[in-house]
Amino acid sequence: MVKRFRLLLCSPLVALASTPAFADEPLDVVLVGGGIMSATLGTYLHELEPEWNIQMFERLDAVASESSNAWNNSGSGHSAFMEMNYTPDDSGQVEIQRAVNVTEQFEVSRQFWAHQVANGVLNDPSSFINTVPHFSLVWGDEDVAFLRERFEKMTANPLYAGMEYSEDPEEIAEWMPLIMAGRDGSRPVAATRMQMGTEVNYGEQTRQMIASLEDNEHFTLSLESEVRGLDRNDDGTWRVTVANLASGDETSVDARYVFLGAGGAVLPLLQESGIAQASLYGGFPVGGQFLYTTNPEIVSQHPIKVYGKAGEGSPPMSVPHLDYRNLDGEPALFFGPFATFSSKFLKEGSWTDLFGSLSLDNTWPMMQVGFDNFSLVRYLMGQVVQSDNARFEALQDFYPEANRDDWQLWTAGQRVQIIKDTDDGGVLQFGTEVIVSDDGSMSALLGASPGASTSPTIMLSLLERVFAEQVASDAWQQTLTEILPSYGQHLADNPELLREVRSYTAHLLELDEPMNLLEEREASDVDEMNDGDDTATEIMDVSDESDEHDAVPVANDADNALFSSDSPAPPFALRRVGQRRPWLEISSARVLAGSPSVARAR
Ligand SMILES: Cc1cc2nc3c(=O)[nH]c(=O)nc-3n(C[C@H](O)[C@H](O)[C@H](O)COP(=O)(O)OP(=O)(O)OC[C@H]3O[C@@H](n4cnc5c(N)ncnc54)[C@H](O)[C@@H]3O)c2cc1C
């Protein structure tokens, strides 16, 4: 049985006024929350159904102010190049399938963002994505053997072409001087380098996508508007009750579909909706803190992201990393994260959030998770009582010559980890999960990882479940293929398509191209010079090709299936005959000349 709680979210109570509906016809879609997930879903829907009326409600006075804000997350384009938690070795062998899934999902993100640049939805790619090489770093014989095996297995897969590996301290010192300076060189060390890693400003992406949506008459953004009530109407639509936090008024709208993109605050809203699936979930908030510096002398020595390995028994979000960041134009280094505990579900949330979310259904599963994950509980308790000295020592383990005066402590966003009631009892999940009511009219996203990096895949999987019929139609198929040229294909199985897609997205997003593509081009440049052939590549007309496609309907899992980095990727495996190749519409000469940053990479 689902318990329903009146929401006491994060703000002073406002007076309950009468609730006139301010639209005669129900809205097509209500998006709750102005973070990257709602922005991505709104962007998809606007392109798929431009006439649909969509309203977004955001409780704060600006969008992208919670976890999606650049200051509140790590800004990593999680593509599994450096995150060793995606390649576990629990079975005694390094398993790379989870990494492959995440990498393919990030390639979908690149295509989605590239398409938005081509469409003028996103502008100035360097404001939201930049090439920042990704490194994994380990110490000690056991972890060196792990990284070597990981490298060997990954580089057998075309997704990781161009990855480099070294056990040579001098070479590694060239790669990451800050980290290697001042170390005793006797301990075995190993690192991998993936030049095509990225740093992403998800807040800027969110702001730009929502600003573009606001340019059309079918979209309305309501700020300082907190969704507090979700009730079923007799006709199956939803009555969404919204408190205006500025005026204290409460109003309501009706909608055919509601998406709960409220970040950490999704769980209480889901409970408020009363859909059957809500009773399966509990949530445990874990905050993140970072040490950061903006000292240009230090920042300029580390234009990279270096991920270490999580300690024994520590959760994936505890992986220590020293990251180059672009904080809305300000270069910085972040080190962390350090876990914090607060009972808030949002950074700007209320201390009552956790307690208000407890119900008869989820309290026992949550307690079971506590008993079953004692190492996690111990880790969190250790983190919570950690002193400033201990945090600085953790930084010095990574960057021995760090000077305390350069670093400040910053509290980033809240993550609410999912606790799910399963046949085996309460289970703690670190991934994300799309939840959809039986009739598809109410959907939500729980969880935080890999999160923003894979938001286009996550929202696509939501579209496929909520709008299964429309997704199967020719019109949606065509638009989806325009947005995502590799739609329905596994890039890991299709090296030629992977090469083309990477080159195309690198061009539009102004990113460095993968090293293997640069090397191939250099080789072909030499061949051309030898042939004396300097003919420019012509623009190819592929209009016929782009119209040709034949899709079969997507399988619609009516169950509340888990979508996480463990799912088979991509989760939208449609059979497709014709493949759209928009990169051929751009002058091949321009694509092959590469992004502006190719010269830098050389
Ligand atoms: C410390 C940390 C580091 C991270 N690092 C990375 C990383 O490196 N790479 C990565 O890809 N991901 C990372 N993530 C995860 C990523 O930040 C999230 O997956 C992503 O931002 C979630 O976006 P969202 O739109 O779901 O939520 P949010 O961005 O939190 O947006 C939710 C919005 O809903 C609003 N809201 C809440 N309740 C209501 C209501 N009742 N009515 C109206 N509005 C409401 C909130 O105010 C907020 O604006 C990190 C997260 C954290 C906390």
The ligand as an SDF file (V2000), in Angstrom:
LIG
                    3D

 53 58  0  0  0  0  0  0  0  0999 V2000
   28.6170   15.7160   -5.8050 C   0  0  0  0  0  0  0  0  0  0  0  0
   28.0550   15.2970   -7.1280 C   0  0  0  0  0  0  0  0  0  0  0  0
   28.9090   15.0470   -8.1960 C   0  0  0  0  0  0  0  0  0  0  0  0
   28.3740   14.6510   -9.4280 C   0  0  0  0  0  0  0  0  0  0  0  0
   29.2250   14.4880  -10.4880 N   0  0  0  0  0  0  0  0  0  0  0  0
   28.7310   14.1650  -11.7040 C   0  0  0  0  0  0  0  0  0  0  0  0
   29.5920   14.0880  -12.8190 C   0  0  0  0  0  0  0  0  0  0  0  0
   30.7910   14.3290  -12.7340 O   0  0  0  0  0  0  0  0  0  0  0  0
   29.0560   13.7400  -14.0100 N   0  0  0  0  0  0  0  0  0  0  0  0
   27.7280   13.4740  -14.1370 C   0  0  0  0  0  0  0  0  0  0  0  0
   27.3070   13.1530  -15.2440 O   0  0  0  0  0  0  0  0  0  0  0  0
   26.8800   13.5480  -13.1050 N   0  0  0  0  0  0  0  0  0  0  0  0
   27.3440   13.9080  -11.8910 C   0  0  0  0  0  0  0  0  0  0  0  0
   26.4960   14.0240  -10.8300 N   0  0  0  0  0  0  0  0  0  0  0  0
   25.0770   13.6860  -11.0190 C   0  0  0  0  0  0  0  0  0  0  0  0
   24.3350   14.8220  -11.7060 C   0  0  0  0  0  0  0  0  0  0  0  0
   24.6060   16.0370  -11.0680 O   0  0  0  0  0  0  0  0  0  0  0  0
   22.8440   14.5110  -11.6930 C   0  0  0  0  0  0  0  0  0  0  0  0
   22.6320   13.2430  -12.2810 O   0  0  0  0  0  0  0  0  0  0  0  0
   21.9970   15.5050  -12.4720 C   0  0  0  0  0  0  0  0  0  0  0  0
   22.3840   16.8240  -12.2340 O   0  0  0  0  0  0  0  0  0  0  0  0
   20.5460   15.3030  -12.0730 C   0  0  0  0  0  0  0  0  0  0  0  0
   19.7510   16.2100  -12.7970 O   0  0  0  0  0  0  0  0  0  0  0  0
   18.2270   16.3760  -12.4590 P   0  0  0  0  0  0  0  0  0  0  0  0
   17.6520   17.2300  -13.4940 O   0  0  0  0  0  0  0  0  0  0  0  0
   17.6250   15.0330  -12.2370 O   0  0  0  0  0  0  0  0  0  0  0  0
   18.2040   17.0640  -11.0040 O   0  0  0  0  0  0  0  0  0  0  0  0
   18.5800   18.5360  -10.5160 P   0  0  0  0  0  0  0  0  0  0  0  0
   19.6120   19.1830  -11.3170 O   0  0  0  0  0  0  0  0  0  0  0  0
   18.8260   18.4320   -9.0500 O   0  0  0  0  0  0  0  0  0  0  0  0
   17.2430   19.3230  -10.7830 O   0  0  0  0  0  0  0  0  0  0  0  0
   16.0570   19.0770  -10.0550 C   0  0  0  0  0  0  0  0  0  0  0  0
   15.3010   20.3870   -9.9720 C   0  0  0  0  0  0  0  0  0  0  0  0
   14.0070   20.1390   -9.4600 O   0  0  0  0  0  0  0  0  0  0  0  0
   13.6530   21.2180   -8.6110 C   0  0  0  0  0  0  0  0  0  0  0  0
   12.5930   20.7500   -7.7180 N   0  0  0  0  0  0  0  0  0  0  0  0
   12.6920   19.8560   -6.7140 C   0  0  0  0  0  0  0  0  0  0  0  0
   11.4850   19.6640   -6.1420 N   0  0  0  0  0  0  0  0  0  0  0  0
   10.6090   20.4360   -6.8150 C   0  0  0  0  0  0  0  0  0  0  0  0
    9.2130   20.6610   -6.7000 C   0  0  0  0  0  0  0  0  0  0  0  0
    8.4710   20.0370   -5.7810 N   0  0  0  0  0  0  0  0  0  0  0  0
    8.6220   21.5520   -7.5380 N   0  0  0  0  0  0  0  0  0  0  0  0
    9.3560   22.1960   -8.4880 C   0  0  0  0  0  0  0  0  0  0  0  0
   10.6970   22.0150   -8.6220 N   0  0  0  0  0  0  0  0  0  0  0  0
   11.3000   21.1360   -7.8210 C   0  0  0  0  0  0  0  0  0  0  0  0
   14.9570   21.5350   -7.9020 C   0  0  0  0  0  0  0  0  0  0  0  0
   14.9430   22.8410   -7.3520 O   0  0  0  0  0  0  0  0  0  0  0  0
   15.9550   21.3880   -9.0370 C   0  0  0  0  0  0  0  0  0  0  0  0
   16.1720   22.5920   -9.7290 O   0  0  0  0  0  0  0  0  0  0  0  0
   26.9760   14.4560   -9.5950 C   0  0  0  0  0  0  0  0  0  0  0  0
   26.1180   14.7260   -8.5230 C   0  0  0  0  0  0  0  0  0  0  0  0
   26.6420   15.1630   -7.3110 C   0  0  0  0  0  0  0  0  0  0  0  0
   25.7020   15.4840   -6.1990 C   0  0  0  0  0  0  0  0  0  0  0  0
  1  2  1  0
  2  3  1  0
  2 52  2  0
  3  4  2  0
  4  5  1  0
  4 50  1  0
  5  6  2  0
  6  7  1  0
  6 13  1  0
  7  8  2  0
  7  9  1  0
  9 10  1  0
 10 11  2  0
 10 12  1  0
 12 13  2  0
 13 14  1  0
 14 15  1  0
 14 50  1  0
 15 16  1  0
 16 17  1  0
 16 18  1  0
 18 19  1  0
 18 20  1  0
 20 21  1  0
 20 22  1  0
 22 23  1  0
 23 24  1  0
 24 25  2  0
 24 26  1  0
 24 27  1  0
 27 28  1  0
 28 29  2  0
 28 30  1  0
 28 31  1  0
 31 32  1  0
 32 33  1  0
 33 34  1  0
 33 48  1  0
 34 35  1  0
 35 36  1  0
 35 46  1  0
 36 37  1  0
 36 45  1  0
 37 38  2  0
 38 39  1  0
 39 40  1  0
 39 45  2  0
 40 41  1  0
 40 42  2  0
 42 43  1  0
 43 44  2  0
 44 45  1  0
 46 47  1  0
 46 48  1  0
 48 49  1  0
 50 51  2  0
 51 52  1  0
 52 53  1  0
M  END
$$$$
